[in-house]
Amino acid sequence: MVPMKIGKRETQRLAKRAEIIGVARQHFFENGFDGTTMSAIAAQLGGSKRTLWSYFSSKEELFVAVIEDTTASVRGGMDFSGLGDTPLEKLTNLSRSVIERMVSPLAVQMYRLVSSLSDRHPELVRTFFERGPSRTRIKIADYLRDNFADLLWTNDFMTAGDDLVGFATAHFHFQSLWGIAAPPTAKQKDARARLAAILFLRAYGRDPDMLVPKALLAEAENIPAAA
């Protein structure tokens, strides 16, 4: 199939839309949803409010676009390539990429912003969950189903994926979200990713001793659970 060519006008429109989303994201991060105005965004863009409204008919619609763009960027950095010679290596690589994305400044700022909206704008929080974490959960579940179905005793790949992400990220993510510790080092991320993969395969493997030899359990015991 020959790919459809995008005309110059449409290319310019997509570029302008991306610029608007980038500027709006910074305003939302700095001022919150309620403190951000379409007028301020239009002023920074250097155009008229009419131009901005021609792309997004409301602040809520623009915020949803920021959600879509931000969560897609976070999810796009996760490693679903299946690289690795063993199941342990493959899940370590996936866990490492999930950690990297979940503690990235972009993800942390987005989570902080959305957390502040739960009382006043629950519909936006729900939209964030549906467009962001929910889609990531599905992608991880599909990855486990496609690559590990024969190795795991469960067919509830959504719950298994949630546990893998929890093993990998929970501590680092909350520390980053609340700003109570320095960002984890690369060495700490590597160690935590390997520990997450070991714990996951021991918990969910049909033959855990084959997937994670007992010799590796001693290694796991020496991996610090916290940063």
VONU-223016 format. One record per atom (N, C-alpha, C): y, x, z. Coordinates in steps of 0.001 Angstrom, whole numbers, plus 500000, padded with zeros to 6 digits. Layout:
BEGIN
YXZ/...
***
This chain:
BEGIN
498811500839500000/500000500000500000/501244500878500000/502146500606499105/503387501368499014/504322500925500127/504813501866500949/505686501475502045/506987500868501530/507458499858502232/508696499188501839/509883500095502128/510754500241501136/511941501055501312/513043500242501983/513741500895502909/514855500248503591/516145500662502910/516939499681502551/518192499969501868/519209500636502772/520257501151502164/521284501873502910/521949500980503946/522235499742503566/522914498837504493/522049498560505720/520748498322505482/519850498048506605/519671499288507473/519637500459506841/519536501708507604/520742501872508511/521917501580507975/523145501689508770/523143500671509907/522638499489509636/522598498455510670/521630498846511800/520476499401511442/519523499837512455/520095500977513295/520821501891512629/521439503001513352/522508502488514313/523284501517513871/524321500947514732/523683500223515911/522607499497515643/521917498786516720/521397499771517760/520825500879517297/520314501892518222/521455502495519040/522600502692518402/523762503234519124/524208502263520215/524267500986519884/524668499974520866/523717499977522049/522424500021521773/521429500004522851/521586501233523744/521837502391523134/522013503612523920/523218503537524843/524326503035524322/525542502905525136/525325501855526230/524723500732525856/524481499667526831/523564500151527948/522540500902527601/521616501409528622/522369502231529663/523266503095529216/524023503915530158/524907503057531049/525519502023530487/526347501118531286/525507500383532321/524341499882531903/523470499173532841/522989500110533954/522630501340533600/522165502295534595/523271502624535603/524492502769535107/525600503197535973/526210502046536759/526259500856536171/526994499743536777/526121498567537186/524835498607536861/523978497470537124/524186496389536082/523331495379536142/523448494297535154/524721493489535372/524974493069536594/526143492227536863/527454492983536673/527441494289536917/528664495073536788/528973495535535377/528095495249534457/528289495645533061/528873494485532266/529842494786531418/530443493756530567/530303494132529104/530228493125528281/530176493356526835/531473493990526356/532586493658526999/533877494228526617/533895495738526824/533341496193527959/533319497631528239/532418498364527252/531309497752526903/530401498361525928/531080498459524572/531741497372524157/532437497363522874/533541498406522851/534249498566523967/535340499538524030/534818500953523856/533692501268524488/533136502615524337/532631502846522923/532116501805522310/531629501942520933/532773502106519948/533947501671520349/535105501832519484/535275500750518443/534516499682518574/534625498571517626/535110497321518330/535072496232517620/535498494966518199/534338494284518907/534700493371519806/533656492588520469/532912491733519448/533617491338518392/532969490524517357/531818491293516723/532022492586516487/530953493401515905/529753493454516850/530024493669518148/528946493724519131/528201492397519180/528937491294519187/528305489977519256/527500489669518001/527824490332516886/527054490090515661/525653490699515754/525489491642516678/524173492247516899/523433491576518054/524162491239519088/523558490649520274/524442489501520744/523855488326520848/524643487123521133/524962486945522612/524388487773523479/524666487668524902/524316488974525591/524827489138526802/524479490322527582/522994490322527910/522432489141528159/521007489046528446/520166489519527262/520568489121526057/519830489550524863/519915491064524687/521076491625524964/521248493072524866/520413493776525926/520348493222527112/519551493823528173/518066493833527801/517599492754527210/516206492694526775/515942493767525723/516907493996524827/516751495050523818/516667496421524478/517451496621525538/517385497882526281/516013498029526936/515502496939527490/514154496955528072/513126497364527017/513173496712525868/512216496992524789/512273498464524378/513473498955524172/513648500327523701/513206501338524757/513585501093525997/513276502038527072/511784502085527372/511169500928527505/509740500899527828/508895501432526679/509312501181525448/508579501725524304/508651503251524301/509813503779524685/509970505232524748/509082505832525826/509044505187526992/508185505677528080/506720505613527670/506314504482527131/504910504286526739/504531505232525595/505474505510524696/505194506357523538/504879507793523903/505270508212525111/504988509575525526/503647509747526200/502884508666526316/501573508759526965/500513509199525958/499574510006526432/498590510648525553/497323509802525430/497236509065524327/496041508272524043/495218508911522931/495410510214522727/494740510905521629/493252511107521890/492842511070523153/491440511324523464/491075512790523397/492070513672523431/491788515102523372/491072515555524644/490146516462524468/489372516979525593/487897516996525246/487190517966525780/485770518106525465/484888517223526333/485404516780527470/484609515978528391/485412514745528814/484743513725529338/485476512573529866/486497512978530929/486138513951531777/487059514408532810/488321514997532193/488168515797531162/489326516398530508/490180515340529820/489529514385529177/490273513335528486/491109512504529455/490490512133530580/491223511326531545/492268512146532293/492016513426532449/493029514295533056/494257514359532155/494036514505530850/495159514562529908/495941513258529905/495228512132529902/495917510841529941/496691510700531246/496067511018532362/496731510890533659/497961511783533742/497843512975533199/498988513908533226/500158513338532449/499888512744531300/500977512184530495/501579510947531154/500741510166531838/501250508995532554/502165509433533695/501742510451534438/502595510974535511/503930511439534946/503867512193533874/505089512750533269/506076511649532908/505561510579532329/506447509498531893/506954508672533069/506093508449534070/506480507583535185/507511508223536110/507559509540536151/508563510202536995/509726510737536174/509760510413534892/510879510834534053/512150510120534494/513309510754534357/514566510092534739/514751508739534061/514325508625532808/514477507360532088/513696506245532776/512429506507533112/511603505486533757/512116505167535157/512480506197535913/512946505982537280/514222505143537290/515161505454536420/516404504680536363/516138503233535954/515200503035535044/514896501673534597/514268500875535736/513346501470536454/512710500776537568/513723500466538676/514613501400538956/515638501142539971/516529499981539552/516911499965538299/517770498891537800/517078497542537910/515853497463537452/515134496191537448/514851495721538870/514543496651539773/514272496269541161/515460495569541799/516662495931541379/517871495333541957/518122493913541454/517354493463540472/517588492159539855/516660491069540364/515728491410541251/514674490451541596/515199489166542205/516274489227542973/516804488011543607/517694487202542675/518606487869541994/519616487158541206/519156486839539787/518273487683539237/517865487498537841/516350487670537693/515558486834538342/514096486993538276/513550486875536857/514243486123535983/513759485980534612/513826487307533862/514816488135534181/514915489445533539/513843490389534071/513526490270535335/512444491080535919/511120490722535259/510901489429535076/509661488997534428/509598489519532985/510733489464532302/510768489988530933/510442491470530915/511000492207531865/510704493634531954/509210493869532149/508612493111533065/507175493292533317/506358492987532068/506703491906531374/505933491494530198/506100492477529044/507308492993528855/507563493889527724/507243495344528037/507212495680529328/506995497067529714/505646497316530345/505547497232531693/504280497538532380/503083496754531864/503271495484531528/502138494689531056/501574495242529756/502425495630528838/501957496198527567/501293497550527787/501825498315528727/501200499604529032/499813499394529637/499681498408530519/498375498090531110/497359497740530022/497789496951529050/496896496554527963/496484497773527141/497434498651526890/497136499843526075/496139500754526780/496312500935528078/495385501772528833/494011501107528916/493981499799529137/492703499078529181/491973499194527847/492695499052526743/492086499178525424/491537500591525211/492272501577525697/491819502970525567/490504503175526325/490435502650527540/489206502788528321/488052502044527662/488315500869527138/487272500083526472/486751500823525240/487654501392524473/487269502033523218/486577503383523426/486891504055524521/486405505425524698/485447505633525865/485400504681526800/484603504906528006/483689503741528362/483583502759527495/482801501559527829/481367501902528223/480752502859527548/479356503205527837/479204504051529097/480316504594529571/480249505503530712/480597504825532029/481209503646531956/481679502969533165/480807501758533468/480683501427534749/479845500284535122/480586498951534998/481891498993534860/482680497769534810/483053497402533384/483293496108533171/483902495687531906/485288495090532147/485770495239533376/487133494833533699/488033496055533525/488360496330532277/489091497554531969/490556497489532401/491075496280532570/492442496148533044/492552496643534486/491646496174535342/491654496624536733/491338498110536833/490387498571536032/490053500000536044/491265500832535642/491994500370534627/493195501086534207/494259501098535287/494413499969535980/495365499919537091/495013500953538160/493722501070538441/493301502039539459/493543503471539003/493286503749537742/493545505093537228/495021505446537369/495882504525536964/497320504772537071/497732504917538531/497137504097539400/497444504211540821/497040505557541392/495830506001541059/495389507318541520/496356508409541063/496834508272539843/497643509333539234/499095509327539705/499684508149539812/501143508103539904/501750507543541180/500987506774541948/501613505988543016/502526506820543907/502017507929544418/502803508715545367/504044509305544695/503863509962543566/504991510572542869/506013509527542442/505517508393541946/506426507368541428/507329506826542528/506751506502543680/507563505939544760/508519506976545338/508074508205545444/508985509257545906/510177509403544957/509899509365543656/510973509492542677/511870508265542701/511270507086542810/512024505840542806/512995505783543979/512546506223545123/513370506161546326/514181507431546563/513946508463545753/514711509697545878/514510510411547200/513287510388547730/513048510960549058/512390512334548997/512175512851547808/511568514183547678/512003514789546352/511887516099546293/512196516783545038/511181516360543980/511575516378542711/510628516023541655/509390516909541719/508215516369541444/506998517188541494/507041518304540455/506455519418540800/506397520541539873/505293520301538843/505303521102537803/504254520996536783/502881521245537407/502805522199538333/501533522497538986/501051521307539800/501962520641540494/501591519467541282/501142518312540387/501812518148539263/501418517099538310/500033517381537745/499787518639537390/498470519011536854/497369518716537871/497608519120539127/496602518932540168/496358517452540427/497427516675540468/497270515254540741/496550514552539597/496828514949538361/496166514340537202/494667514613537237/494303515820537575/492872516152537650/492206515390538799/492880515298539933/492331514555541052/492151513080540682/493122512502539986/493025511097539574/491809510882538685/491588511804537744/490446511675536839/489130511797537609/489075512729538566/487863512900539375/487585511639540192/488596511141540866/488421509939541691/488005508743540842/488617508609539677/488308507475538805/486856507518538340/486403508677537875/485045508784537354/484008508678538468/484338509151539663/483420508971540789/483326507495541183/484445506780541059/484465505367541460/483868504449540407/484101504754539136/483733503826538068/482594504308537173/482187505551537297/481158506067536405/479784505474536665/479063505160535588/477663504714535743/476817505823536375/477125507057535975/476410508212536521/477474509210536991/478067508972538146/479180509819538596/478808511282538766/477560511549539136/477177512948539306/477126513693537983/476841512968536907/476857513586535583/478295513778535097/479138512799535353/480524512864534876/481364513836535688/481096513886536983/481835514798537871/480805515521538740/480353516691538319/479374517433539115/479851517619540549/478897517623541470/479249517703542881/480062518952543208/479871519987542418/480644521213542659/482139520958542540/482496519969541714/483917519670541540/484497518869542694/483627518258543502/484142517465544611/484826518351545652/484295519538545839/484941520472546757/486320520827546250/486415520962544923/487730521234544325/488691520088544610/488179518858544475/489024517695544709/489524517650546143/488687518050547072/489069518038548484/490224518998548766/490374520002547910/491427521001548123/492691520695547327/492682519592546587/493875519199545842/494739518333546734/495972518747547022/496818517944547907/497128516598547292/497021515553548104/497302514204547615/498785513946547491/499595514716548204/501040514481548189/501753515715547661/502999515468547271/503813516583546766/504255517439547941/
***
